[in-house]
Amino acid sequence: SLASGEGVSSLRMMNSCDNSRRKRARIPALLGAWSDPKRAGDDNETWTFAKLEAQTYKLTVQEKEKRSEYDAHLFTLQEHRFLDCLPRERTPYQTPSHVLLRVEQIQPRLELRPLDYKWLAELVGKNPKAIRHVIVPQPVGEDEKDGELVVLTADTAELQQFVIKHLKLTNAWGELMVKTRQ
């Protein structure tokens, strides 16, 4: 899920204001509450989209007792739709971290895929120049199983080129997240 940190983090937006103005990607059908049809009761997670401005939605993710809010920018690259999600809640010294979701479809159900973290970590491990990034070490005393964290530092244009280059590479995109309207 988005709230539990799945996906790839980037310091910069994946879309530019110019791109958003040229490609009006706002879809009214995205508005409202969505949930995973395979998860029931307390285990379910609800995503609620509310319009903020032209291309930006307020996304609220409610997972059990945890509530997370994001600015979700809907945009297109080569006729493919994406959501660039940025947490609304940040502490003073926390660096904002964008997460990219590929929008496979919105109706009749919402289908999203994150950029696959494991694939990216392997790619930059083999080819550090594949895209600009930093390696953030695990906090001292934390469980070592997760290891270091790859964070993208490329500018928006480079991020877009990277995404376009890997659009058709199926292992570059994570597991399909399916949501149905509540």
N, C-alpha and C positions, 0 to 999 in steps of 0.2 A: 504494500500500500504506500501511498505518497507520504502519509504521516509517519510511517515507520522507517523512512529514509531509503526506500528502494529507488534505484535509478542513479544517474550520474549528476554530480554537482558542478556548476559553473559559476565563476565570479561575475560573468557578464550575461546580459540578456541574449537570448538566441535570435530575437527578432529586433529589427530597427524600426524606428518611427516611420521612416520613409517606406519601408516594406509594408507596414500596416496601413498606411494611407493609400498606397497603390492597390493593395489587395484587401478589399473589405471582406474579412472572414467572419464577422459576427453572425452567429446563427441563433435566432430566437429559440429554436428547439433545444438548445443547450440549457436554457434557464430551467430552474426547478431542482427537485431532489431526485437523486439516483442511488441505487444500492445494488449489491452483488446478489443475484438471484440464487446463488449456490450457498450463501451463508444466511443463517436464520437467527432470529432472536437477538440475544446480547452479543453474539459473535459477529453480527453484521456491522458494516461500515456504511455510513451515509455521506454522499457528496452532494452539496447544495450549491448551485451556481446562481448568483444574483448579479445583475448588470451594474457596473460602476460607471464606465464611460464607453466610447465607441467600440474599442477592441478589448476592453478589460472587464473581467468578471471578478467578483469576490467569491472565492471557492472556500467553503467551510467543510472540513472533513471531521465527522464525528465517529470515533471508534471507541466503543465502550464508554469509559469515563473521560477519554482524552479528546479534546477539541482543538483542531489546528485550522488556522485561516491563512489563505494565500491570495495574492493578486495573480490571476490567471489570464495571460495575454494570448488570445487566439490569433494565429497568423498562418499564412500559407507560404510554402516554398515549392516551386515547380508543381503547382496544383495539388500538393499534399498539405493537409492541415496539421497544425501542431499547437500545443499549449505550453507556454513558458510559465512555470509556476514559481513564485517568489514568496516565502513566508512573510506574513504581515507582522508577526511578533519577533522582535530582535532585541537582544541586549546591547548596551552601548559599545562593547568591544567585539561583538560578533559580526563576522563578515557575511553579508547577504549571499545566499546560495540559490541559484536558479536550478530548476529541474525541468528537463524537457520530456514531454509526452507526445507521442505521435498519435493523432486522432485518426483511427481507421474508419470509423463511421459514428454518426450521432443518432440516426433513426433507423430502425425502430428501437435499437438499443445503443448505448454508448460503449464504444470499444476503443481502448487506449493501449499503447505499448510504450514503456520507458526505454530510453537508450540503455543498453545492457551494460551494467557496471563490470561484470566479470570479463566480458569481451573487451571492453575498453582497457581494463587493467592489463590484460594479456597483450593487447596491441601496443600500448606504450611501454610495456616491459621489453618487448622485442624490438620496437622501433620508437625510441623516445622523441623523435622529431615528427611523428605522425600528427601531433597537435600539441600546442603549448599547454603545459600543465605543471602542477607542483605535486609533490608527495607530502602529505601531512602525516607525521608520525602519530601512532596510537598514544593516547594519554597515559602517563606513568601509572602503573597499577591496574590498568584495564586489562580485560581478557585478551590474550594475544591471538585468539582464533580469527579475529577480523583483520589483524595486521594494519598496514598503513592505508591511507585514504588518498585516492587520486582525485584531484580537483582541477578542472579545466580553467586555464587563465587566458585563453585565446580571445581576441576581440570578436565582435559580432560577425563581421564579414568572414573571418576564418572559421568560426563556428558553423556558419551557414554552409560554407564550402565543404566542410567536413561532413555535415549531415547529408548534403546532396550526394556527395561521393559514396556514402554508405547506405543510401535509401533502399537499394535492392538487395543488400546483404542481410539475409534473414537472421543470422546469428548476432548481428549488431543491435537487434531490437529484442527486448525482454519479453517475458510472458504476457500474453494478452489479458488485460483487465476488462471484464465485462460488467456493465452497470445497466440496470433497467429502471425506467421511471417509476417512482413511487406513487 
